């Protein structure tokens, strides 16, 4: 069960970032890997438009959460 909760938290965070990106917010971070990730998300929003980039992230989050949940669930059952 802790594995499922961590999967949902990870993809829930990705979904939240997608909603913020779709709303037109610019991603910001101070330094390190998070800054590189924020710059990449801003580049994605510039290339596709904020709405499309945000909805793409939300779709990826939903698909990833369902896929990983089913995979872990089947491993636990089998």
PDB file of N, CA, C and O in Angstrom:
ATOM      1  N   UNK A   1       0.804  -1.207   0.000  1.00  0.00           N
ATOM      2  CA  UNK A   1       0.000   0.000   0.000  1.00  0.00           C
ATOM      3  C   UNK A   1       0.850   1.276   0.000  1.00  0.00           C
ATOM      4  O   UNK A   1       0.474   2.234  -0.676  1.00  0.00           O
ATOM      5  N   UNK A   2       1.979   1.341   0.724  1.00  0.00           N
ATOM      6  CA  UNK A   2       2.801   2.562   0.656  1.00  0.00           C
ATOM      7  C   UNK A   2       3.316   2.842  -0.755  1.00  0.00           C
ATOM      8  O   UNK A   2       3.495   4.000  -1.133  1.00  0.00           O
ATOM      9  N   UNK A   3       3.553   1.790  -1.528  1.00  0.00           N
ATOM     10  CA  UNK A   3       4.006   1.983  -2.905  1.00  0.00           C
ATOM     11  C   UNK A   3       2.920   2.670  -3.725  1.00  0.00           C
ATOM     12  O   UNK A   3       3.213   3.579  -4.501  1.00  0.00           O
ATOM     13  N   UNK A   4       1.680   2.249  -3.560  1.00  0.00           N
ATOM     14  CA  UNK A   4       0.584   2.873  -4.293  1.00  0.00           C
ATOM     15  C   UNK A   4       0.400   4.329  -3.886  1.00  0.00           C
ATOM     16  O   UNK A   4       0.132   5.183  -4.732  1.00  0.00           O
ATOM     17  N   UNK A   5       0.543   4.612  -2.605  1.00  0.00           N
ATOM     18  CA  UNK A   5       0.384   5.994  -2.136  1.00  0.00           C
ATOM     19  C   UNK A   5       1.482   6.875  -2.715  1.00  0.00           C
ATOM     20  O   UNK A   5       1.217   8.009  -3.115  1.00  0.00           O
ATOM     21  N   UNK A   6       2.705   6.372  -2.764  1.00  0.00           N
ATOM     22  CA  UNK A   6       3.786   7.177  -3.328  1.00  0.00           C
ATOM     23  C   UNK A   6       3.612   7.372  -4.829  1.00  0.00           C
ATOM     24  O   UNK A   6       3.955   8.434  -5.349  1.00  0.00           O
ATOM     25  N   UNK A   7       3.087   6.375  -5.537  1.00  0.00           N
ATOM     26  CA  UNK A   7       2.806   6.524  -6.966  1.00  0.00           C
ATOM     27  C   UNK A   7       1.759   7.609  -7.172  1.00  0.00           C
ATOM     28  O   UNK A   7       1.914   8.473  -8.035  1.00  0.00           O
ATOM     29  N   UNK A   8       0.696   7.564  -6.384  1.00  0.00           N
ATOM     30  CA  UNK A   8      -0.370   8.556  -6.521  1.00  0.00           C
ATOM     31  C   UNK A   8       0.141   9.954  -6.180  1.00  0.00           C
ATOM     32  O   UNK A   8      -0.252  10.929  -6.820  1.00  0.00           O
ATOM     33  N   UNK A   9       1.014  10.058  -5.177  1.00  0.00           N
ATOM     34  CA  UNK A   9       1.568  11.367  -4.814  1.00  0.00           C
ATOM     35  C   UNK A   9       2.441  11.918  -5.943  1.00  0.00           C
ATOM     36  O   UNK A   9       2.361  13.102  -6.270  1.00  0.00           O
ATOM     37  N   UNK A  10       3.263  11.069  -6.531  1.00  0.00           N
ATOM     38  CA  UNK A  10       4.133  11.503  -7.622  1.00  0.00           C
ATOM     39  C   UNK A  10       3.322  11.987  -8.821  1.00  0.00           C
ATOM     40  O   UNK A  10       3.555  13.083  -9.331  1.00  0.00           O
ATOM     41  N   UNK A  11       2.383  11.179  -9.264  1.00  0.00           N
ATOM     42  CA  UNK A  11       1.606  11.563 -10.431  1.00  0.00           C
ATOM     43  C   UNK A  11       0.582  12.652 -10.105  1.00  0.00           C
ATOM     44  O   UNK A  11       0.195  13.415 -10.990  1.00  0.00           O
ATOM     45  N   UNK A  12       0.143  12.733  -8.859  1.00  0.00           N
ATOM     46  CA  UNK A  12      -0.710  13.841  -8.440  1.00  0.00           C
ATOM     47  C   UNK A  12       0.039  15.160  -8.505  1.00  0.00           C
ATOM     48  O   UNK A  12      -0.529  16.179  -8.900  1.00  0.00           O
ATOM     49  N   UNK A  13       1.309  15.150  -8.122  1.00  0.00           N
ATOM     50  CA  UNK A  13       2.140  16.346  -8.245  1.00  0.00           C
ATOM     51  C   UNK A  13       2.332  16.746  -9.696  1.00  0.00           C
ATOM     52  O   UNK A  13       2.286  17.930 -10.029  1.00  0.00           O
ATOM     53  N   UNK A  14       2.549  15.764 -10.558  1.00  0.00           N
ATOM     54  CA  UNK A  14       2.692  16.044 -11.989  1.00  0.00           C
ATOM     55  C   UNK A  14       1.389  16.613 -12.558  1.00  0.00           C
ATOM     56  O   UNK A  14       1.415  17.524 -13.386  1.00  0.00           O
ATOM     57  N   UNK A  15       0.260  16.076 -12.115  1.00  0.00           N
ATOM     58  CA  UNK A  15      -1.037  16.595 -12.555  1.00  0.00           C
ATOM     59  C   UNK A  15      -1.221  18.038 -12.098  1.00  0.00           C
ATOM     60  O   UNK A  15      -1.717  18.873 -12.853  1.00  0.00           O
ATOM     61  N   UNK A  16      -0.821  18.331 -10.863  1.00  0.00           N
ATOM     62  CA  UNK A  16      -0.925  19.701 -10.345  1.00  0.00           C
ATOM     63  C   UNK A  16      -0.075  20.672 -11.170  1.00  0.00           C
ATOM     64  O   UNK A  16      -0.522  21.772 -11.493  1.00  0.00           O
ATOM     65  N   UNK A  17       1.140  20.264 -11.505  1.00  0.00           N
ATOM     66  CA  UNK A  17       1.996  21.102 -12.340  1.00  0.00           C
ATOM     67  C   UNK A  17       1.331  21.329 -13.698  1.00  0.00           C
ATOM     68  O   UNK A  17       1.402  22.430 -14.244  1.00  0.00           O
ATOM     69  N   UNK A  18       0.693  20.305 -14.241  1.00  0.00           N
ATOM     70  CA  UNK A  18      -0.021  20.452 -15.503  1.00  0.00           C
ATOM     71  C   UNK A  18      -1.154  21.456 -15.418  1.00  0.00           C
ATOM     72  O   UNK A  18      -1.359  22.237 -16.346  1.00  0.00           O
ATOM     73  N   UNK A  19      -1.896  21.446 -14.311  1.00  0.00           N
ATOM     74  CA  UNK A  19      -2.988  22.414 -14.165  1.00  0.00           C
ATOM     75  C   UNK A  19      -2.455  23.831 -14.044  1.00  0.00           C
ATOM     76  O   UNK A  19      -3.050  24.760 -14.589  1.00  0.00           O
ATOM     77  N   UNK A  20      -1.340  24.016 -13.339  1.00  0.00           N
ATOM     78  CA  UNK A  20      -0.746  25.347 -13.204  1.00  0.00           C
ATOM     79  C   UNK A  20      -0.217  25.831 -14.551  1.00  0.00           C
ATOM     80  O   UNK A  20      -0.348  27.007 -14.890  1.00  0.00           O
ATOM     81  N   UNK A  21       0.386  24.911 -15.322  1.00  0.00           N
ATOM     82  CA  UNK A  21       0.911  25.268 -16.640  1.00  0.00           C
ATOM     83  C   UNK A  21      -0.231  25.624 -17.587  1.00  0.00           C
ATOM     84  O   UNK A  21      -0.125  26.578 -18.357  1.00  0.00           O
ATOM     85  N   UNK A  22      -1.322  24.860 -17.533  1.00  0.00           N
ATOM     86  CA  UNK A  22      -2.479  25.136 -18.392  1.00  0.00           C
ATOM     87  C   UNK A  22      -3.126  26.468 -18.033  1.00  0.00           C
ATOM     88  O   UNK A  22      -3.726  27.118 -18.889  1.00  0.00           O
ATOM     89  N   UNK A  23      -3.008  26.876 -16.780  1.00  0.00           N
ATOM     90  CA  UNK A  23      -3.563  28.156 -16.359  1.00  0.00           C
ATOM     91  C   UNK A  23      -2.697  29.329 -16.807  1.00  0.00           C
ATOM     92  O   UNK A  23      -3.094  30.483 -16.645  1.00  0.00           O
ATOM     93  N   UNK A  24      -1.530  29.054 -17.362  1.00  0.00           N
ATOM     94  CA  UNK A  24      -0.671  30.103 -17.890  1.00  0.00           C
ATOM     95  C   UNK A  24       0.403  30.588 -16.943  1.00  0.00           C
ATOM     96  O   UNK A  24       1.048  31.600 -17.217  1.00  0.00           O
ATOM     97  N   UNK A  25       0.617  29.895 -15.833  1.00  0.00           N
ATOM     98  CA  UNK A  25       1.658  30.304 -14.901  1.00  0.00           C
ATOM     99  C   UNK A  25       3.029  29.904 -15.427  1.00  0.00           C
ATOM    100  O   UNK A  25       3.172  28.897 -16.121  1.00  0.00           O
ATOM    101  N   UNK A  26       4.031  30.700 -15.089  1.00  0.00           N
ATOM    102  CA  UNK A  26       5.408  30.389 -15.433  1.00  0.00           C
ATOM    103  C   UNK A  26       6.026  29.610 -14.275  1.00  0.00           C
ATOM    104  O   UNK A  26       5.891  30.003 -13.116  1.00  0.00           O
ATOM    105  N   UNK A  27       6.693  28.520 -14.584  1.00  0.00           N
ATOM    106  CA  UNK A  27       7.332  27.720 -13.553  1.00  0.00           C
ATOM    107  C   UNK A  27       8.622  28.411 -13.107  1.00  0.00           C
ATOM    108  O   UNK A  27       9.390  28.893 -13.940  1.00  0.00           O
ATOM    109  N   UNK A  28       8.857  28.459 -11.798  1.00  0.00           N
ATOM    110  CA  UNK A  28      10.044  29.110 -11.249  1.00  0.00           C
ATOM    111  C   UNK A  28      10.725  28.181 -10.249  1.00  0.00           C
ATOM    112  O   UNK A  28      10.066  27.413  -9.547  1.00  0.00           O
ATOM    113  N   UNK A  29      12.045  28.262 -10.196  1.00  0.00           N
ATOM    114  CA  UNK A  29      12.821  27.536  -9.196  1.00  0.00           C
ATOM    115  C   UNK A  29      14.129  28.297  -8.975  1.00  0.00           C
ATOM    116  O   UNK A  29      14.554  29.065  -9.838  1.00  0.00           O
ATOM    117  N   UNK A  30      14.752  28.089  -7.846  1.00  0.00           N
ATOM    118  CA  UNK A  30      15.958  28.849  -7.510  1.00  0.00           C
ATOM    119  C   UNK A  30      17.225  28.289  -8.137  1.00  0.00           C
ATOM    120  O   UNK A  30      17.958  29.027  -8.794  1.00  0.00           O
ATOM    121  N   UNK A  31      17.504  26.993  -7.950  1.00  0.00           N
ATOM    122  CA  UNK A  31      18.762  26.458  -8.460  1.00  0.00           C
ATOM    123  C   UNK A  31      18.682  24.942  -8.572  1.00  0.00           C
ATOM    124  O   UNK A  31      17.746  24.308  -8.086  1.00  0.00           O
ATOM    125  N   UNK A  32      19.682  24.388  -9.219  1.00  0.00           N
ATOM    126  CA  UNK A  32      19.824  22.952  -9.299  1.00  0.00           C
ATOM    127  C   UNK A  32      18.905  22.309 -10.320  1.00  0.00           C
ATOM    128  O   UNK A  32      18.505  22.922 -11.309  1.00  0.00           O
ATOM    129  N   UNK A  33      18.582  21.043 -10.045  1.00  0.00           N
ATOM    130  CA  UNK A  33      17.803  20.229 -10.976  1.00  0.00           C
ATOM    131  C   UNK A  33      16.393  20.772 -11.134  1.00  0.00           C
ATOM    132  O   UNK A  33      15.810  20.666 -12.213  1.00  0.00           O
ATOM    133  N   UNK A  34      15.833  21.351 -10.080  1.00  0.00           N
ATOM    134  CA  UNK A  34      14.486  21.909 -10.183  1.00  0.00           C
ATOM    135  C   UNK A  34      14.448  23.108 -11.124  1.00  0.00           C
ATOM    136  O   UNK A  34      13.455  23.326 -11.818  1.00  0.00           O
ATOM    137  N   UNK A  35      15.528  23.883 -11.147  1.00  0.00           N
ATOM    138  CA  UNK A  35      15.575  25.017 -12.084  1.00  0.00           C
ATOM    139  C   UNK A  35      15.627  24.511 -13.520  1.00  0.00           C
ATOM    140  O   UNK A  35      14.965  25.062 -14.400  1.00  0.00           O
ATOM    141  N   UNK A  36      16.411  23.467 -13.760  1.00  0.00           N
ATOM    142  CA  UNK A  36      16.477  22.897 -15.104  1.00  0.00           C
ATOM    143  C   UNK A  36      15.120  22.336 -15.516  1.00  0.00           C
ATOM    144  O   UNK A  36      14.708  22.484 -16.667  1.00  0.00           O
ATOM    145  N   UNK A  37      14.423  21.692 -14.576  1.00  0.00           N
ATOM    146  CA  UNK A  37      13.096  21.157 -14.853  1.00  0.00           C
ATOM    147  C   UNK A  37      12.104  22.286 -15.150  1.00  0.00           C
ATOM    148  O   UNK A  37      11.297  22.179 -16.074  1.00  0.00           O
ATOM    149  N   UNK A  38      12.165  23.362 -14.370  1.00  0.00           N
ATOM    150  CA  UNK A  38      11.283  24.506 -14.598  1.00  0.00           C
ATOM    151  C   UNK A  38      11.568  25.152 -15.950  1.00  0.00           C
ATOM    152  O   UNK A  38      10.640  25.530 -16.666  1.00  0.00           O
ATOM    153  N   UNK A  39      12.845  25.282 -16.302  1.00  0.00           N
ATOM    154  CA  UNK A  39      13.187  25.850 -17.612  1.00  0.00           C
ATOM    155  C   UNK A  39      12.687  24.964 -18.744  1.00  0.00           C
ATOM    156  O   UNK A  39      12.226  25.464 -19.771  1.00  0.00           O
ATOM    157  N   UNK A  40      12.775  23.648 -18.560  1.00  0.00           N
ATOM    158  CA  UNK A  40      12.259  22.723 -19.569  1.00  0.00           C
ATOM    159  C   UNK A  40      10.749  22.821 -19.721  1.00  0.00           C
ATOM    160  O   UNK A  40      10.232  22.786 -20.838  1.00  0.00           O
ATOM    161  N   UNK A  41      10.042  22.943 -18.605  1.00  0.00           N
ATOM    162  CA  UNK A  41       8.585  23.095 -18.665  1.00  0.00           C
ATOM    163  C   UNK A  41       8.190  24.419 -19.317  1.00  0.00           C
ATOM    164  O   UNK A  41       7.217  24.482 -20.069  1.00  0.00           O
ATOM    165  N   UNK A  42       8.946  25.470 -19.027  1.00  0.00           N
ATOM    166  CA  UNK A  42       8.666  26.760 -19.670  1.00  0.00           C
ATOM    167  C   UNK A  42       8.938  26.685 -21.168  1.00  0.00           C
ATOM    168  O   UNK A  42       8.204  27.271 -21.965  1.00  0.00           O
ATOM    169  N   UNK A  43       9.990  25.964 -21.553  1.00  0.00           N
ATOM    170  CA  UNK A  43      10.268  25.767 -22.977  1.00  0.00           C
ATOM    171  C   UNK A  43       9.167  24.975 -23.662  1.00  0.00           C
ATOM    172  O   UNK A  43       8.788  25.274 -24.795  1.00  0.00           O
ATOM    173  N   UNK A  44       8.657  23.966 -22.970  1.00  0.00           N
ATOM    174  CA  UNK A  44       7.545  23.183 -23.507  1.00  0.00           C
ATOM    175  C   UNK A  44       6.303  24.049 -23.681  1.00  0.00           C
ATOM    176  O   UNK A  44       5.587  23.925 -24.674  1.00  0.00           O
ATOM    177  N   UNK A  45       6.051  24.925 -22.712  1.00  0.00           N
ATOM    178  CA  UNK A  45       4.904  25.817 -22.806  1.00  0.00           C
ATOM    179  C   UNK A  45       5.071  26.824 -23.940  1.00  0.00           C
ATOM    180  O   UNK A  45       4.093  27.190 -24.592  1.00  0.00           O
ATOM    181  N   UNK A  46       6.303  27.275 -24.181  1.00  0.00           N
ATOM    182  CA  UNK A  46       6.541  28.195 -25.292  1.00  0.00           C
ATOM    183  C   UNK A  46       6.377  27.492 -26.633  1.00  0.00           C
ATOM    184  O   UNK A  46       5.874  28.084 -27.587  1.00  0.00           O
ATOM    185  N   UNK A  47       6.800  26.234 -26.709  1.00  0.00           N
ATOM    186  CA  UNK A  47       6.738  25.506 -27.973  1.00  0.00           C
ATOM    187  C   UNK A  47       5.313  25.083 -28.328  1.00  0.00           C
ATOM    188  O   UNK A  47       4.902  25.197 -29.483  1.00  0.00           O
ATOM    189  N   UNK A  48       4.559  24.596 -27.342  1.00  0.00           N
ATOM    190  CA  UNK A  48       3.223  24.062 -27.611  1.00  0.00           C
ATOM    191  C   UNK A  48       2.094  25.017 -27.244  1.00  0.00           C
ATOM    192  O   UNK A  48       0.959  24.853 -27.692  1.00  0.00           O
ATOM    193  N   UNK A  49       2.407  25.992 -26.444  1.00  0.00           N
ATOM    194  CA  UNK A  49       1.368  26.839 -25.866  1.00  0.00           C
ATOM    195  C   UNK A  49       1.056  26.324 -24.474  1.00  0.00           C
ATOM    196  O   UNK A  49       1.119  25.117 -24.238  1.00  0.00           O
ATOM    197  N   UNK A  50       0.725  27.202 -23.556  1.00  0.00           N
ATOM    198  CA  UNK A  50       0.531  26.762 -22.169  1.00  0.00           C
ATOM    199  C   UNK A  50      -0.620  25.782 -21.984  1.00  0.00           C
ATOM    200  O   UNK A  50      -0.510  24.849 -21.189  1.00  0.00           O
ATOM    201  N   UNK A  51      -1.712  25.976 -22.699  1.00  0.00           N
ATOM    202  CA  UNK A  51      -2.852  25.067 -22.555  1.00  0.00           C
ATOM    203  C   UNK A  51      -2.516  23.662 -23.001  1.00  0.00           C
ATOM    204  O   UNK A  51      -2.781  22.695 -22.287  1.00  0.00           O
ATOM    205  N   UNK A  52      -1.931  23.547 -24.184  1.00  0.00           N
ATOM    206  CA  UNK A  52      -1.590  22.222 -24.717  1.00  0.00           C
ATOM    207  C   UNK A  52      -0.536  21.539 -23.862  1.00  0.00           C
ATOM    208  O   UNK A  52      -0.638  20.340 -23.600  1.00  0.00           O
ATOM    209  N   UNK A  53       0.477  22.282 -23.423  1.00  0.00           N
ATOM    210  CA  UNK A  53       1.520  21.686 -22.586  1.00  0.00           C
ATOM    211  C   UNK A  53       0.945  21.207 -21.254  1.00  0.00           C
ATOM    212  O   UNK A  53       1.290  20.127 -20.774  1.00  0.00           O
ATOM    213  N   UNK A  54       0.067  22.016 -20.661  1.00  0.00           N
ATOM    214  CA  UNK A  54      -0.542  21.632 -19.391  1.00  0.00           C
ATOM    215  C   UNK A  54      -1.423  20.403 -19.523  1.00  0.00           C
ATOM    216  O   UNK A  54      -1.362  19.492 -18.697  1.00  0.00           O
ATOM    217  N   UNK A  55      -2.249  20.383 -20.573  1.00  0.00           N
ATOM    218  CA  UNK A  55      -3.132  19.229 -20.767  1.00  0.00           C
ATOM    219  C   UNK A  55      -2.344  17.979 -21.136  1.00  0.00           C
ATOM    220  O   UNK A  55      -2.745  16.870 -20.783  1.00  0.00           O
ATOM    221  N   UNK A  56      -1.231  18.143 -21.840  1.00  0.00           N
ATOM    222  CA  UNK A  56      -0.367  16.991 -22.124  1.00  0.00           C
ATOM    223  C   UNK A  56       0.207  16.408 -20.833  1.00  0.00           C
ATOM    224  O   UNK A  56       0.246  15.190 -20.662  1.00  0.00           O
ATOM    225  N   UNK A  57       0.650  17.276 -19.932  1.00  0.00           N
ATOM    226  CA  UNK A  57       1.173  16.797 -18.648  1.00  0.00           C
ATOM    227  C   UNK A  57       0.091  16.112 -17.819  1.00  0.00           C
ATOM    228  O   UNK A  57       0.349  15.093 -17.179  1.00  0.00           O
ATOM    229  N   UNK A  58      -1.113  16.667 -17.830  1.00  0.00           N
ATOM    230  CA  UNK A  58      -2.202  16.047 -17.074  1.00  0.00           C
ATOM    231  C   UNK A  58      -2.558  14.679 -17.651  1.00  0.00           C
ATOM    232  O   UNK A  58      -2.821  13.739 -16.901  1.00  0.00           O
ATOM    233  N   UNK A  59      -2.566  14.562 -18.978  1.00  0.00           N
ATOM    234  CA  UNK A  59      -2.846  13.271 -19.618  1.00  0.00           C
ATOM    235  C   UNK A  59      -1.764  12.263 -19.279  1.00  0.00           C
ATOM    236  O   UNK A  59      -2.057  11.107 -18.974  1.00  0.00           O
ATOM    237  N   UNK A  60      -0.514  12.698 -19.331  1.00  0.00           N
ATOM    238  CA  UNK A  60       0.598  11.816 -18.972  1.00  0.00           C
ATOM    239  C   UNK A  60       0.498  11.366 -17.518  1.00  0.00           C
ATOM    240  O   UNK A  60       0.786  10.211 -17.204  1.00  0.00           O
ATOM    241  N   UNK A  61       0.090  12.273 -16.631  1.00  0.00           N
ATOM    242  CA  UNK A  61      -0.042  11.928 -15.218  1.00  0.00           C
ATOM    243  C   UNK A  61      -1.137  10.901 -14.991  1.00  0.00           C
ATOM    244  O   UNK A  61      -0.944   9.955 -14.228  1.00  0.00           O
ATOM    245  N   UNK A  62      -2.270  11.066 -15.632  1.00  0.00           N
ATOM    246  CA  UNK A  62      -3.371  10.109 -15.458  1.00  0.00           C
ATOM    247  C   UNK A  62      -2.977   8.746 -16.015  1.00  0.00           C
ATOM    248  O   UNK A  62      -3.176   7.724 -15.359  1.00  0.00           O
ATOM    249  N   UNK A  63      -2.415   8.730 -17.235  1.00  0.00           N
ATOM    250  CA  UNK A  63      -2.004   7.461 -17.829  1.00  0.00           C
ATOM    251  C   UNK A  63      -0.939   6.780 -16.979  1.00  0.00           C
ATOM    252  O   UNK A  63      -1.020   5.578 -16.726  1.00  0.00           O
ATOM    253  N   UNK A  64       0.056   7.540 -16.540  1.00  0.00           N
ATOM    254  CA  UNK A  64       1.129   6.963 -15.732  1.00  0.00           C
ATOM    255  C   UNK A  64       0.634   6.417 -14.405  1.00  0.00           C
ATOM    256  O   UNK A  64       1.072   5.351 -13.972  1.00  0.00           O
ATOM    257  N   UNK A  65      -0.270   7.132 -13.756  1.00  0.00           N
ATOM    258  CA  UNK A  65      -0.793   6.678 -12.469  1.00  0.00           C
ATOM    259  C   UNK A  65      -1.592   5.386 -12.628  1.00  0.00           C
ATOM    260  O   UNK A  65      -1.444   4.463 -11.828  1.00  0.00           O
ATOM    261  N   UNK A  66      -2.434   5.317 -13.652  1.00  0.00           N
ATOM    262  CA  UNK A  66      -3.225   4.108 -13.874  1.00  0.00           C
ATOM    263  C   UNK A  66      -2.310   2.936 -14.237  1.00  0.00           C
ATOM    264  O   UNK A  66      -2.466   1.836 -13.708  1.00  0.00           O
ATOM    265  N   UNK A  67      -1.362   3.174 -15.135  1.00  0.00           N
ATOM    266  CA  UNK A  67      -0.458   2.114 -15.559  1.00  0.00           C
ATOM    267  C   UNK A  67       0.357   1.571 -14.385  1.00  0.00           C
ATOM    268  O   UNK A  67       0.437   0.357 -14.194  1.00  0.00           O
ATOM    269  N   UNK A  68       0.962   2.463 -13.601  1.00  0.00           N
ATOM    270  CA  UNK A  68       1.789   2.019 -12.474  1.00  0.00           C
ATOM    271  C   UNK A  68       0.957   1.355 -11.389  1.00  0.00           C
ATOM    272  O   UNK A  68       1.405   0.387 -10.774  1.00  0.00           O
ATOM    273  N   UNK A  69      -0.247   1.858 -11.146  1.00  0.00           N
ATOM    274  CA  UNK A  69      -1.107   1.254 -10.134  1.00  0.00           C
ATOM    275  C   UNK A  69      -1.495  -0.166 -10.523  1.00  0.00           C
ATOM    276  O   UNK A  69      -1.445  -1.076  -9.696  1.00  0.00           O
ATOM    277  N   UNK A  70      -1.879  -0.355 -11.772  1.00  0.00           N
ATOM    278  CA  UNK A  70      -2.240  -1.703 -12.226  1.00  0.00           C
ATOM    279  C   UNK A  70      -1.032  -2.625 -12.172  1.00  0.00           C
ATOM    280  O   UNK A  70      -1.152  -3.783 -11.774  1.00  0.00           O
ATOM    281  N   UNK A  71       0.118  -2.126 -12.565  1.00  0.00           N
ATOM    282  CA  UNK A  71       1.337  -2.937 -12.543  1.00  0.00           C
ATOM    283  C   UNK A  71       1.684  -3.381 -11.119  1.00  0.00           C
ATOM    284  O   UNK A  71       1.957  -4.557 -10.881  1.00  0.00           O
ATOM    285  N   UNK A  72       1.673  -2.437 -10.176  1.00  0.00           N
ATOM    286  CA  UNK A  72       1.995  -2.776  -8.785  1.00  0.00           C
ATOM    287  C   UNK A  72       0.932  -3.697  -8.201  1.00  0.00           C
ATOM    288  O   UNK A  72       1.259  -4.627  -7.464  1.00  0.00           O
ATOM    289  N   UNK A  73      -0.318  -3.454  -8.516  1.00  0.00           N
ATOM    290  CA  UNK A  73      -1.405  -4.257  -7.992  1.00  0.00           C
ATOM    291  C   UNK A  73      -1.282  -5.703  -8.479  1.00  0.00           C
ATOM    292  O   UNK A  73      -1.491  -6.641  -7.710  1.00  0.00           O
ATOM    293  N   UNK A  74      -0.946  -5.874  -9.740  1.00  0.00           N
ATOM    294  CA  UNK A  74      -0.776  -7.223 -10.275  1.00  0.00           C
ATOM    295  C   UNK A  74       0.435  -7.927  -9.656  1.00  0.00           C
ATOM    296  O   UNK A  74       0.400  -9.138  -9.435  1.00  0.00           O
ATOM    297  N   UNK A  75       1.493  -7.181  -9.378  1.00  0.00           N
ATOM    298  CA  UNK A  75       2.667  -7.761  -8.727  1.00  0.00           C
ATOM    299  C   UNK A  75       2.341  -8.201  -7.295  1.00  0.00           C
ATOM    300  O   UNK A  75       2.831  -9.227  -6.823  1.00  0.00           O
ATOM    301  N   UNK A  76       1.513  -7.415  -6.617  1.00  0.00           N
ATOM    302  CA  UNK A  76       1.138  -7.746  -5.245  1.00  0.00           C
ATOM    303  C   UNK A  76       0.223  -8.959  -5.225  1.00  0.00           C
ATOM    304  O   UNK A  76       0.301  -9.774  -4.306  1.00  0.00           O
ATOM    305  N   UNK A  77      -0.645  -9.092  -6.227  1.00  0.00           N
ATOM    306  CA  UNK A  77      -1.592 -10.201  -6.262  1.00  0.00           C
ATOM    307  C   UNK A  77      -0.924 -11.511  -6.727  1.00  0.00           C
ATOM    308  O   UNK A  77      -1.325 -12.605  -6.329  1.00  0.00           O
ATOM    309  N   UNK A  78       0.079 -11.370  -7.560  1.00  0.00           N
ATOM    310  CA  UNK A  78       0.689 -12.560  -8.155  1.00  0.00           C
ATOM    311  C   UNK A  78       1.896 -12.963  -7.473  1.00  0.00           C
ATOM    312  O   UNK A  78       2.523 -13.949  -7.859  1.00  0.00           O
TER     313      UNK A  78
END
